[in-house]
Amino acid sequence: RNVIYSGNKIKFNITNKCPNTYVFISNTSYPGWTAKVNGKWTEIATAEYAFQAIKAPIGVNNSVELSYKPSSFYYGLIISLITITVYSCVSVSQIRKERSS
């Protein structure tokens, strides 16, 4: 099967003929992973206490896409943007004070 790994994404296709089947994915089960099967969001289950599993729909050539988008990245981005904004405002204020005196 063709499996495409790229940074924070994994894409592959599956064929399933049996109901109530899960696809085992040997990624560590960690918050921030999301999954789509055939373009629809689906839940990622924890398998074997540490890995990921996704319920596989019946059919041929089902597309599966996993993405890693940790919330900590977005929190860090927001904090960094706030810090840059505050620093810029303070710097501009200091420059204006120095020019006016």
C-alpha positions in Angstrom: 0.0 0.0 0.0 1.1 3.6 -0.6 1.6 5.4 2.6 2.6 9.0 2.5 4.4 10.5 5.5 5.0 14.3 5.5 5.9 16.1 8.6 2.7 16.1 10.6 0.5 14.1 8.2 0.0 10.5 7.2 -2.1 9.5 4.2 -3.0 6.0 3.0 -5.8 4.0 1.4 -7.4 0.8 2.8 -9.8 -1.8 1.5 -12.1 -3.5 4.0 -14.6 -6.3 3.5 -15.4 -7.1 7.2 -17.7 -5.1 9.5 -16.5 -3.7 12.8 -12.8 -3.7 11.7 -10.2 -1.3 13.0 -6.9 -0.3 11.3 -4.0 -0.4 13.7 -1.6 2.5 13.3 1.8 2.3 15.1 1.9 6.0 16.0 2.0 6.8 19.7 -1.5 7.8 20.9 -1.0 11.4 21.9 -3.3 14.4 22.1 -3.3 16.6 19.0 -3.9 13.8 16.4 -7.0 14.1 14.2 -8.3 11.7 11.6 -10.4 11.7 8.5 -11.7 8.7 6.6 -13.1 9.5 3.1 -13.0 13.2 4.1 -15.2 12.8 7.2 -13.8 13.3 10.7 -13.5 10.1 12.7 -12.5 9.2 16.2 -9.0 7.8 16.9 -9.1 5.0 19.4 -6.2 3.9 21.6 -4.9 0.4 20.8 -2.7 -1.7 22.9 -2.4 1.1 25.5 -0.1 3.2 23.5 -1.0 3.2 19.8 -3.8 4.5 17.5 -6.6 2.7 15.8 -9.3 3.9 13.4 -12.6 2.1 12.6 -12.4 1.1 8.9 -15.5 1.4 6.8 -16.5 -1.4 4.4 -15.4 -0.6 0.9 -12.6 -0.4 -1.6 -10.0 2.3 -1.7 -11.0 4.2 1.5 -8.8 7.2 2.0 -7.4 7.7 5.5 -5.6 10.9 6.6 -4.1 11.6 10.0 -2.9 15.1 11.0 -1.0 16.2 14.0 -2.0 19.7 15.2 -1.1 20.0 18.9 -2.8 22.8 20.8 0.5 23.7 22.5 1.7 25.0 19.2 -1.2 27.4 18.9 -0.9 28.5 22.5 2.8 29.2 21.9 2.0 31.1 18.7 -0.5 33.3 20.5 1.9 34.0 23.4 4.7 34.9 21.0 2.4 37.3 19.0 1.3 39.0 22.2 4.9 39.3 23.4 6.0 40.8 20.0 3.1 43.2 20.0 3.8 44.4 23.6 7.6 44.7 23.0 6.9 46.7 19.8 4.5 49.1 21.6 7.0 49.6 24.4 9.9 50.2 22.0 7.9 52.7 19.9 6.9 54.5 23.1 10.5 54.7 24.3 11.6 56.0 20.9 9.0 58.7 21.0 9.9 59.7 24.5 13.6 60.1 23.6 12.8 62.1 20.5 10.4 64.5 22.4 13.0 65.2 25.1 
